[in-house]
Amino acid sequence: MPKLQGWRAEGRVDSDGVGPAVVAGVRDLLPVLRERAQETEDTRVVPAESVKALEETGFFRLLQPAAYDGLEADPVTFLSAVRLIASACGSTGWVASVLGVHAWQLALFPPQAAEEVWGADRAARMSSSYAPTGKAHAVPGGHQLTGRWSFSSGCDHATWVLLGAIVADGDGNPVDFRTFLLPISDYEIDDVWDTVGLRGTGSNDIVVADAFVPEHRSLSFTDVSRCICPGHEVNKAPLYRLPFGSLFSYAITMPIIGMATGAYDAHVAYQRDRVRATYVGQKAAEDPHGQVRVARAAADLDSAWLAASHNMAELMEHARAGQKIPLPLRLRVRRDQVLGTGQAIAAVDLLFENSGGRALKTGTPIQRFWRDAHAGRVHAVNDPERALSAFGRGEFGLDVPPDAMV
């Protein structure tokens, strides 16, 4: 019996495709992920045991097509699981989210691409690097790709990679922006990741030396932005009708919300027993100023999560009805996504400022979450001015550049 059917028989997914048992399995893993957080940071890579444990919960199948034993779960389920993982270890949550969302993206490619990736191995995973720093040019049957791409989070746990590149004509003029899918035999990983935040993500460089990529293993940004992709011919579930800029962007923001949630939990637990020597033995939990900071942080985190879950639910309503996703909704989702990142950063800053000097000690959760959240904040998809300007242009009836929503 295929694994997917087995999971359904076990109650791991309900009739609506939601995976409550997957989220429950992830929740059970949190203590061990929390214990491994320092190891993850020290070794600069998520332990293979953690990735394997997440795989066994079904997490990486949440957004995978049913044809390849995936769960085709509601995106809120996926984001809920990501938030939990990141609340235990920021780097593990980041890697899990980006690797997990790639299963959804592969479903947009021509069907032959998915067959090459999952035909022999349903558990195959992909890392990515979308910034077009390499070069691609069209050749008969596909493209030749060469160059170096940075920030490929989780690449040590993937056997394929998704790379962005601008395709130029014979005169060097850009004619297309595409995502290319390459097997591990066509690239090398250069271990360059040594940072102050998200140290455990192993976001190393991908180096490609003149690899041929057949046509079916590339996807045009034009098709993605129009939500009309080759994979829709076989992957007809509403999940795959969501805009890339809506789901992928939240796959970057949600780990940061999770990190801030982990910081919140660690802070409250610490403050319950903390005595502030500077204020003549006052209990930190009784400090009204500290109480206000905790309340504001909680409100920011609740607001960020509620906006995300509400937006995903509304997107799915349109997708299930077979309706085109309205532009105002796509713009609002991007608006709320970048603001959600900002709210998470505001929350973790409040908590860090309220934690006292002992929180600076290496190995404490609060300083790790603070560093990890700020590292995630600088991801290109979290550029608030670009997303907010696009929303404003839409409100005034002006043209919105397609790349403003991604």
C-alpha beads as a LAMMPS data file, in Angstrom:
LAMMPS data file: protein, C-alpha beads

406 atoms
405 bonds

1 atom types
1 bond types

-500.0 500.0 xlo xhi
-500.0 500.0 ylo yhi
-500.0 500.0 zlo zhi

Masses

1 110.0

Atoms # bond

1 1 1 0.000 0.000 0.000
2 1 1 1.453 3.401 -0.933
3 1 1 2.704 5.418 2.029
4 1 1 0.069 8.111 1.506
5 1 1 -2.751 5.590 1.775
6 1 1 -1.129 4.179 4.867
7 1 1 -1.038 7.609 6.472
8 1 1 -4.701 8.154 5.632
9 1 1 -5.573 4.774 7.120
10 1 1 -3.690 5.696 10.287
11 1 1 -5.607 8.978 10.560
12 1 1 -2.522 11.036 9.793
13 1 1 -4.578 13.068 7.316
14 1 1 -8.282 13.749 7.445
15 1 1 -10.789 14.012 4.609
16 1 1 -9.793 17.616 3.938
17 1 1 -6.130 16.722 3.450
18 1 1 -5.035 18.322 6.721
19 1 1 -2.269 16.508 8.615
20 1 1 -2.995 16.755 12.358
21 1 1 -0.810 13.756 13.148
22 1 1 2.108 15.322 11.278
23 1 1 1.866 18.446 13.425
24 1 1 1.528 16.269 16.523
25 1 1 4.612 14.315 15.475
26 1 1 6.533 17.554 14.996
27 1 1 5.430 18.745 18.427
28 1 1 6.772 15.535 19.973
29 1 1 10.175 16.243 18.399
30 1 1 10.552 19.714 19.906
31 1 1 12.450 18.691 23.076
32 1 1 15.162 16.891 21.111
33 1 1 15.389 19.682 18.510
34 1 1 15.771 22.141 21.384
35 1 1 18.531 20.021 22.912
36 1 1 20.368 19.913 19.572
37 1 1 20.132 23.651 18.904
38 1 1 23.627 24.425 20.147
39 1 1 25.093 21.436 18.295
40 1 1 23.333 22.636 15.145
41 1 1 24.911 26.057 15.527
42 1 1 28.373 24.709 16.372
43 1 1 28.540 22.307 13.422
44 1 1 26.922 24.853 11.051
45 1 1 24.488 22.248 9.733
46 1 1 21.236 20.649 10.899
47 1 1 22.066 17.142 12.177
48 1 1 21.068 14.370 9.802
49 1 1 19.200 12.746 12.693
50 1 1 16.930 15.785 12.975
51 1 1 16.148 15.784 9.264
52 1 1 15.439 12.052 9.371
53 1 1 13.134 12.483 12.360
54 1 1 11.206 15.247 10.579
55 1 1 10.972 13.055 7.497
56 1 1 9.447 10.268 9.575
57 1 1 6.698 12.572 10.854
58 1 1 5.634 13.214 7.260
59 1 1 6.584 16.888 7.440
60 1 1 8.384 16.971 4.091
61 1 1 5.341 15.357 2.429
62 1 1 2.892 18.060 3.530
63 1 1 3.058 20.025 0.255
64 1 1 4.092 17.114 -1.980
65 1 1 1.646 15.916 -4.675
66 1 1 -0.518 12.903 -3.852
67 1 1 0.728 11.176 -7.023
68 1 1 4.106 10.870 -5.272
69 1 1 2.774 9.863 -1.852
70 1 1 2.415 13.464 -0.707
71 1 1 -0.258 14.801 1.635
72 1 1 -1.327 17.909 -0.339
73 1 1 -2.063 19.480 3.041
74 1 1 -3.554 22.885 3.676
75 1 1 -0.757 25.499 3.760
76 1 1 -1.803 26.547 7.266
77 1 1 -0.864 23.052 8.434
78 1 1 2.566 23.430 6.853
79 1 1 3.117 26.869 8.377
80 1 1 1.935 25.636 11.791
81 1 1 4.537 22.878 11.711
82 1 1 7.265 25.288 10.574
83 1 1 6.478 27.675 13.412
84 1 1 6.758 24.843 15.931
85 1 1 10.091 23.584 14.575
86 1 1 11.612 27.074 14.533
87 1 1 10.417 27.695 18.096
88 1 1 12.768 24.896 19.193
89 1 1 15.691 25.632 16.858
90 1 1 15.763 28.546 14.450
91 1 1 18.178 26.949 11.988
92 1 1 16.245 23.681 11.886
93 1 1 12.994 25.564 11.334
94 1 1 14.505 27.609 8.515
95 1 1 15.914 24.562 6.721
96 1 1 12.720 22.549 7.202
97 1 1 10.610 25.364 5.764
98 1 1 12.647 26.020 2.635
99 1 1 13.166 22.329 1.873
100 1 1 9.513 21.636 2.567
101 1 1 8.136 24.346 0.291
102 1 1 10.227 23.131 -2.639
103 1 1 7.999 20.069 -2.943
104 1 1 5.166 22.474 -3.746
105 1 1 7.276 24.314 -6.314
106 1 1 8.329 21.129 -8.085
107 1 1 4.647 20.372 -8.646
108 1 1 4.550 23.459 -10.908
109 1 1 7.282 22.109 -13.229
110 1 1 6.566 19.971 -16.281
111 1 1 5.487 16.515 -15.008
112 1 1 8.646 14.824 -16.283
113 1 1 10.715 16.814 -13.778
114 1 1 8.756 15.477 -10.799
115 1 1 9.080 11.954 -12.158
116 1 1 12.867 12.326 -12.343
117 1 1 13.059 13.588 -8.751
118 1 1 10.465 11.384 -7.031
119 1 1 10.069 8.475 -9.429
120 1 1 12.672 6.359 -7.650
121 1 1 12.804 8.176 -4.300
122 1 1 9.659 9.693 -2.822
123 1 1 11.770 11.275 -0.066
124 1 1 14.108 13.189 -2.417
125 1 1 14.575 16.829 -1.386
126 1 1 15.704 20.025 -3.138
127 1 1 17.570 23.072 -1.866
128 1 1 17.582 26.355 -3.775
129 1 1 19.225 29.653 -4.623
130 1 1 17.087 31.968 -6.713
131 1 1 19.194 35.102 -7.101
132 1 1 20.339 35.045 -10.759
133 1 1 24.078 35.154 -10.115
134 1 1 24.943 32.437 -12.642
135 1 1 24.552 32.417 -16.412
136 1 1 22.169 30.512 -18.658
137 1 1 21.812 30.424 -22.403
138 1 1 19.404 28.506 -24.595
139 1 1 20.640 25.515 -26.574
140 1 1 18.711 22.866 -28.504
141 1 1 16.563 20.931 -26.045
142 1 1 17.217 23.126 -23.033
143 1 1 19.837 25.425 -21.510
144 1 1 23.487 25.465 -20.507
145 1 1 24.035 26.688 -16.970
146 1 1 27.223 27.811 -15.269
147 1 1 28.221 29.910 -12.269
148 1 1 28.031 30.201 -8.485
149 1 1 24.905 30.626 -6.376
150 1 1 24.951 31.516 -2.678
151 1 1 22.728 30.901 0.371
152 1 1 21.450 27.413 -0.526
153 1 1 20.006 26.521 2.874
154 1 1 19.882 22.822 3.708
155 1 1 21.877 21.801 0.632
156 1 1 23.606 19.042 2.627
157 1 1 20.238 17.320 2.989
158 1 1 19.213 17.581 -0.677
159 1 1 20.045 15.644 -3.818
160 1 1 18.662 18.283 -6.205
161 1 1 18.869 22.066 -6.382
162 1 1 16.670 24.841 -7.806
163 1 1 18.694 27.720 -9.277
164 1 1 17.506 31.036 -10.671
165 1 1 19.085 32.509 -13.787
166 1 1 18.345 35.099 -16.437
167 1 1 18.341 33.714 -19.955
168 1 1 19.944 36.045 -22.516
169 1 1 19.685 36.078 -26.283
170 1 1 22.647 35.989 -28.664
171 1 1 23.279 39.687 -28.097
172 1 1 23.296 39.348 -24.323
173 1 1 19.856 40.876 -23.814
174 1 1 17.702 39.284 -21.075
175 1 1 14.700 37.442 -22.506
176 1 1 13.515 35.278 -19.592
177 1 1 14.029 34.566 -15.908
178 1 1 13.828 30.867 -15.148
179 1 1 14.318 28.422 -12.298
180 1 1 16.487 25.445 -13.225
181 1 1 16.406 22.028 -11.562
182 1 1 19.722 20.144 -11.352
183 1 1 20.689 16.777 -9.812
184 1 1 23.556 16.673 -7.333
185 1 1 25.794 15.116 -9.981
186 1 1 25.697 18.433 -11.880
187 1 1 26.890 20.703 -9.069
188 1 1 29.294 20.997 -6.167
189 1 1 28.719 22.415 -2.688
190 1 1 31.327 24.914 -1.508
191 1 1 31.353 25.125 2.304
192 1 1 31.524 28.877 2.900
193 1 1 28.769 29.379 5.498
194 1 1 30.189 31.055 8.627
195 1 1 27.826 33.688 10.010
196 1 1 26.554 35.325 13.190
197 1 1 22.985 34.089 12.716
198 1 1 21.282 31.017 11.287
199 1 1 24.678 29.372 11.577
200 1 1 23.178 25.903 11.531
201 1 1 21.431 26.239 8.182
202 1 1 24.466 25.203 6.132
203 1 1 23.517 27.809 3.524
204 1 1 26.533 27.135 1.350
205 1 1 27.369 28.023 -2.244
206 1 1 26.340 25.913 -5.225
207 1 1 28.885 25.765 -8.050
208 1 1 27.898 24.651 -11.549
209 1 1 30.384 24.138 -14.379
210 1 1 28.604 24.225 -17.739
211 1 1 25.734 21.806 -17.025
212 1 1 23.042 20.985 -19.563
213 1 1 19.516 21.366 -18.186
214 1 1 16.778 19.856 -20.368
215 1 1 13.737 21.993 -21.128
216 1 1 11.431 20.055 -18.807
217 1 1 13.679 20.867 -15.838
218 1 1 13.188 24.627 -15.990
219 1 1 10.268 26.894 -15.222
220 1 1 9.680 30.431 -16.458
221 1 1 9.031 33.201 -13.967
222 1 1 6.370 34.473 -16.370
223 1 1 4.345 31.280 -15.930
224 1 1 4.839 31.353 -12.168
225 1 1 3.696 34.972 -11.809
226 1 1 0.591 34.246 -13.931
227 1 1 -0.172 31.114 -11.861
228 1 1 -0.370 29.105 -15.085
229 1 1 2.289 26.394 -14.971
230 1 1 2.935 23.136 -16.837
231 1 1 2.504 21.065 -13.681
232 1 1 -1.111 22.142 -13.355
233 1 1 -1.983 19.640 -16.072
234 1 1 -1.474 16.775 -13.626
235 1 1 -1.458 18.439 -10.187
236 1 1 -4.987 19.732 -10.000
237 1 1 -5.324 20.164 -6.237
238 1 1 -6.240 23.744 -5.209
239 1 1 -2.990 23.950 -3.226
240 1 1 -1.001 24.280 -6.452
241 1 1 -3.062 27.247 -7.666
242 1 1 -1.620 29.511 -4.974
243 1 1 0.754 32.296 -6.076
244 1 1 4.435 31.543 -5.552
245 1 1 4.928 34.958 -3.968
246 1 1 2.262 34.207 -1.370
247 1 1 3.313 30.751 -0.196
248 1 1 7.093 30.960 -0.637
249 1 1 7.265 34.367 1.052
250 1 1 5.484 33.035 4.115
251 1 1 7.811 30.021 4.098
252 1 1 10.553 32.570 4.847
253 1 1 8.599 34.647 7.349
254 1 1 7.121 31.777 9.373
255 1 1 10.455 30.468 10.684
256 1 1 11.187 33.983 11.954
257 1 1 7.816 34.090 13.708
258 1 1 8.709 30.685 15.132
259 1 1 12.079 31.929 16.363
260 1 1 10.400 34.867 18.100
261 1 1 7.877 32.438 19.610
262 1 1 10.735 30.324 20.951
263 1 1 12.361 33.453 22.364
264 1 1 9.059 34.368 24.013
265 1 1 8.704 30.960 25.665
266 1 1 12.327 30.995 26.854
267 1 1 12.033 34.560 28.134
268 1 1 8.863 33.980 30.137
269 1 1 10.290 30.808 31.689
270 1 1 13.503 32.645 32.617
271 1 1 11.767 35.716 34.023
272 1 1 9.520 33.699 36.329
273 1 1 12.464 32.900 38.611
274 1 1 14.797 35.798 37.852
275 1 1 15.675 38.220 40.665
276 1 1 16.973 41.629 39.565
277 1 1 19.934 42.536 41.768
278 1 1 20.061 46.067 40.349
279 1 1 16.602 46.768 41.771
280 1 1 17.240 45.446 45.287
281 1 1 16.086 41.909 44.719
282 1 1 12.892 42.690 42.814
283 1 1 11.410 39.658 41.076
284 1 1 11.515 40.224 37.325
285 1 1 8.046 38.765 36.915
286 1 1 6.671 41.523 39.146
287 1 1 8.238 44.361 37.156
288 1 1 5.303 46.193 35.486
289 1 1 7.543 47.494 32.694
290 1 1 8.659 43.965 31.933
291 1 1 5.070 42.800 31.961
292 1 1 4.204 45.422 29.356
293 1 1 7.070 44.279 27.118
294 1 1 5.871 40.683 27.357
295 1 1 2.318 41.744 26.502
296 1 1 3.457 43.761 23.485
297 1 1 5.618 40.896 22.237
298 1 1 2.730 38.449 22.604
299 1 1 0.420 40.804 20.708
300 1 1 2.917 41.182 17.853
301 1 1 3.314 37.420 17.534
302 1 1 -0.422 36.772 17.679
303 1 1 -1.054 39.436 15.066
304 1 1 1.579 38.049 12.704
305 1 1 0.225 34.502 12.976
306 1 1 -3.434 35.470 12.697
307 1 1 -2.761 37.489 9.536
308 1 1 -0.847 34.573 8.006
309 1 1 -3.492 31.951 8.781
310 1 1 -6.327 34.232 7.679
311 1 1 -4.598 35.109 4.410
312 1 1 -3.818 31.479 3.596
313 1 1 -7.411 30.498 4.316
314 1 1 -8.692 33.198 1.968
315 1 1 -6.242 32.210 -0.760
316 1 1 -7.390 28.604 -0.488
317 1 1 -11.057 29.637 -0.695
318 1 1 -10.418 31.159 -4.108
319 1 1 -8.284 28.206 -5.201
320 1 1 -10.907 25.650 -4.159
321 1 1 -13.563 27.603 -6.039
322 1 1 -11.406 27.535 -9.153
323 1 1 -11.160 31.326 -9.123
324 1 1 -8.195 33.417 -10.161
325 1 1 -6.462 34.873 -7.108
326 1 1 -7.351 38.607 -7.097
327 1 1 -4.429 41.000 -7.363
328 1 1 -5.518 43.023 -4.288
329 1 1 -5.401 39.832 -2.219
330 1 1 -1.951 38.884 -3.524
331 1 1 -0.711 42.366 -2.631
332 1 1 -2.291 42.209 0.806
333 1 1 -0.665 38.857 1.485
334 1 1 2.758 40.271 0.637
335 1 1 2.026 43.342 2.733
336 1 1 1.088 41.253 5.758
337 1 1 3.978 38.873 5.197
338 1 1 6.702 41.548 5.389
339 1 1 4.907 43.234 8.266
340 1 1 4.700 39.843 9.996
341 1 1 8.467 39.568 9.754
342 1 1 8.753 43.060 11.228
343 1 1 6.385 42.173 14.078
344 1 1 8.438 39.081 14.903
345 1 1 11.633 41.128 14.953
346 1 1 9.980 43.768 17.163
347 1 1 8.872 41.042 19.559
348 1 1 12.257 39.353 19.821
349 1 1 13.929 42.734 20.327
350 1 1 11.568 43.571 23.206
351 1 1 12.258 40.233 24.835
352 1 1 16.016 40.459 24.377
353 1 1 16.100 43.979 25.828
354 1 1 14.099 42.768 28.823
355 1 1 16.286 39.725 29.528
356 1 1 19.239 41.332 31.263
357 1 1 22.953 40.822 30.813
358 1 1 22.937 37.096 31.597
359 1 1 21.050 36.470 28.355
360 1 1 24.213 37.437 26.470
361 1 1 25.967 34.258 27.546
362 1 1 26.848 31.895 24.695
363 1 1 24.474 28.955 24.625
364 1 1 21.416 30.712 26.008
365 1 1 18.323 30.366 23.820
366 1 1 17.339 34.037 23.861
367 1 1 20.533 35.340 22.227
368 1 1 20.485 32.532 19.653
369 1 1 16.880 33.261 18.686
370 1 1 17.686 36.981 18.544
371 1 1 20.626 36.423 16.180
372 1 1 18.763 33.885 14.051
373 1 1 15.694 36.077 13.648
374 1 1 17.752 39.074 12.569
375 1 1 19.679 36.891 10.111
376 1 1 16.400 35.747 8.562
377 1 1 15.189 39.319 8.415
378 1 1 17.740 40.236 5.739
379 1 1 16.386 37.707 3.215
380 1 1 15.374 39.507 0.012
381 1 1 11.737 38.487 0.344
382 1 1 11.552 40.480 3.582
383 1 1 12.254 43.810 1.850
384 1 1 9.392 45.872 3.343
385 1 1 9.683 48.895 1.075
386 1 1 9.275 46.845 -2.114
387 1 1 6.246 44.928 -0.846
388 1 1 4.561 47.908 0.802
389 1 1 5.154 50.141 -2.194
390 1 1 3.543 47.501 -4.413
391 1 1 0.500 47.442 -2.137
392 1 1 0.272 51.240 -2.269
393 1 1 0.539 51.257 -6.053
394 1 1 -2.292 48.758 -6.223
395 1 1 -4.471 50.875 -3.944
396 1 1 -3.925 53.881 -6.204
397 1 1 -4.703 51.893 -9.339
398 1 1 -1.149 52.024 -10.680
399 1 1 0.679 49.193 -12.442
400 1 1 2.429 46.779 -10.106
401 1 1 5.718 45.219 -11.294
402 1 1 5.426 41.399 -11.258
403 1 1 8.623 40.996 -9.252
404 1 1 7.195 43.175 -6.469
405 1 1 5.050 40.262 -5.324
406 1 1 7.885 37.756 -5.093

Bonds

1 1 1 2
2 1 2 3
3 1 3 4
4 1 4 5
5 1 5 6
6 1 6 7
7 1 7 8
8 1 8 9
9 1 9 10
10 1 10 11
11 1 11 12
12 1 12 13
13 1 13 14
14 1 14 15
15 1 15 16
16 1 16 17
17 1 17 18
18 1 18 19
19 1 19 20
20 1 20 21
21 1 21 22
22 1 22 23
23 1 23 24
24 1 24 25
25 1 25 26
26 1 26 27
27 1 27 28
28 1 28 29
29 1 29 30
30 1 30 31
31 1 31 32
32 1 32 33
33 1 33 34
34 1 34 35
35 1 35 36
36 1 36 37
37 1 37 38
38 1 38 39
39 1 39 40
40 1 40 41
41 1 41 42
42 1 42 43
43 1 43 44
44 1 44 45
45 1 45 46
46 1 46 47
47 1 47 48
48 1 48 49
49 1 49 50
50 1 50 51
51 1 51 52
52 1 52 53
53 1 53 54
54 1 54 55
55 1 55 56
56 1 56 57
57 1 57 58
58 1 58 59
59 1 59 60
60 1 60 61
61 1 61 62
62 1 62 63
63 1 63 64
64 1 64 65
65 1 65 66
66 1 66 67
67 1 67 68
68 1 68 69
69 1 69 70
70 1 70 71
71 1 71 72
72 1 72 73
73 1 73 74
74 1 74 75
75 1 75 76
76 1 76 77
77 1 77 78
78 1 78 79
79 1 79 80
80 1 80 81
81 1 81 82
82 1 82 83
83 1 83 84
84 1 84 85
85 1 85 86
86 1 86 87
87 1 87 88
88 1 88 89
89 1 89 90
90 1 90 91
91 1 91 92
92 1 92 93
93 1 93 94
94 1 94 95
95 1 95 96
96 1 96 97
97 1 97 98
98 1 98 99
99 1 99 100
100 1 100 101
101 1 101 102
102 1 102 103
103 1 103 104
104 1 104 105
105 1 105 106
106 1 106 107
107 1 107 108
108 1 108 109
109 1 109 110
110 1 110 111
111 1 111 112
112 1 112 113
113 1 113 114
114 1 114 115
115 1 115 116
116 1 116 117
117 1 117 118
118 1 118 119
119 1 119 120
120 1 120 121
121 1 121 122
122 1 122 123
123 1 123 124
124 1 124 125
125 1 125 126
126 1 126 127
127 1 127 128
128 1 128 129
129 1 129 130
130 1 130 131
131 1 131 132
132 1 132 133
133 1 133 134
134 1 134 135
135 1 135 136
136 1 136 137
137 1 137 138
138 1 138 139
139 1 139 140
140 1 140 141
141 1 141 142
142 1 142 143
143 1 143 144
144 1 144 145
145 1 145 146
146 1 146 147
147 1 147 148
148 1 148 149
149 1 149 150
150 1 150 151
151 1 151 152
152 1 152 153
153 1 153 154
154 1 154 155
155 1 155 156
156 1 156 157
157 1 157 158
158 1 158 159
159 1 159 160
160 1 160 161
161 1 161 162
162 1 162 163
163 1 163 164
164 1 164 165
165 1 165 166
166 1 166 167
167 1 167 168
168 1 168 169
169 1 169 170
170 1 170 171
171 1 171 172
172 1 172 173
173 1 173 174
174 1 174 175
175 1 175 176
176 1 176 177
177 1 177 178
178 1 178 179
179 1 179 180
180 1 180 181
181 1 181 182
182 1 182 183
183 1 183 184
184 1 184 185
185 1 185 186
186 1 186 187
187 1 187 188
188 1 188 189
189 1 189 190
190 1 190 191
191 1 191 192
192 1 192 193
193 1 193 194
194 1 194 195
195 1 195 196
196 1 196 197
197 1 197 198
198 1 198 199
199 1 199 200
200 1 200 201
201 1 201 202
202 1 202 203
203 1 203 204
204 1 204 205
205 1 205 206
206 1 206 207
207 1 207 208
208 1 208 209
209 1 209 210
210 1 210 211
211 1 211 212
212 1 212 213
213 1 213 214
214 1 214 215
215 1 215 216
216 1 216 217
217 1 217 218
218 1 218 219
219 1 219 220
220 1 220 221
221 1 221 222
222 1 222 223
223 1 223 224
224 1 224 225
225 1 225 226
226 1 226 227
227 1 227 228
228 1 228 229
229 1 229 230
230 1 230 231
231 1 231 232
232 1 232 233
233 1 233 234
234 1 234 235
235 1 235 236
236 1 236 237
237 1 237 238
238 1 238 239
239 1 239 240
240 1 240 241
241 1 241 242
242 1 242 243
243 1 243 244
244 1 244 245
245 1 245 246
246 1 246 247
247 1 247 248
248 1 248 249
249 1 249 250
250 1 250 251
251 1 251 252
252 1 252 253
253 1 253 254
254 1 254 255
255 1 255 256
256 1 256 257
257 1 257 258
258 1 258 259
259 1 259 260
260 1 260 261
261 1 261 262
262 1 262 263
263 1 263 264
264 1 264 265
265 1 265 266
266 1 266 267
267 1 267 268
268 1 268 269
269 1 269 270
270 1 270 271
271 1 271 272
272 1 272 273
273 1 273 274
274 1 274 275
275 1 275 276
276 1 276 277
277 1 277 278
278 1 278 279
279 1 279 280
280 1 280 281
281 1 281 282
282 1 282 283
283 1 283 284
284 1 284 285
285 1 285 286
286 1 286 287
287 1 287 288
288 1 288 289
289 1 289 290
290 1 290 291
291 1 291 292
292 1 292 293
293 1 293 294
294 1 294 295
295 1 295 296
296 1 296 297
297 1 297 298
298 1 298 299
299 1 299 300
300 1 300 301
301 1 301 302
302 1 302 303
303 1 303 304
304 1 304 305
305 1 305 306
306 1 306 307
307 1 307 308
308 1 308 309
309 1 309 310
310 1 310 311
311 1 311 312
312 1 312 313
313 1 313 314
314 1 314 315
315 1 315 316
316 1 316 317
317 1 317 318
318 1 318 319
319 1 319 320
320 1 320 321
321 1 321 322
322 1 322 323
323 1 323 324
324 1 324 325
325 1 325 326
326 1 326 327
327 1 327 328
328 1 328 329
329 1 329 330
330 1 330 331
331 1 331 332
332 1 332 333
333 1 333 334
334 1 334 335
335 1 335 336
336 1 336 337
337 1 337 338
338 1 338 339
339 1 339 340
340 1 340 341
341 1 341 342
342 1 342 343
343 1 343 344
344 1 344 345
345 1 345 346
346 1 346 347
347 1 347 348
348 1 348 349
349 1 349 350
350 1 350 351
351 1 351 352
352 1 352 353
353 1 353 354
354 1 354 355
355 1 355 356
356 1 356 357
357 1 357 358
358 1 358 359
359 1 359 360
360 1 360 361
361 1 361 362
362 1 362 363
363 1 363 364
364 1 364 365
365 1 365 366
366 1 366 367
367 1 367 368
368 1 368 369
369 1 369 370
370 1 370 371
371 1 371 372
372 1 372 373
373 1 373 374
374 1 374 375
375 1 375 376
376 1 376 377
377 1 377 378
378 1 378 379
379 1 379 380
380 1 380 381
381 1 381 382
382 1 382 383
383 1 383 384
384 1 384 385
385 1 385 386
386 1 386 387
387 1 387 388
388 1 388 389
389 1 389 390
390 1 390 391
391 1 391 392
392 1 392 393
393 1 393 394
394 1 394 395
395 1 395 396
396 1 396 397
397 1 397 398
398 1 398 399
399 1 399 400
400 1 400 401
401 1 401 402
402 1 402 403
403 1 403 404
404 1 404 405
405 1 405 406
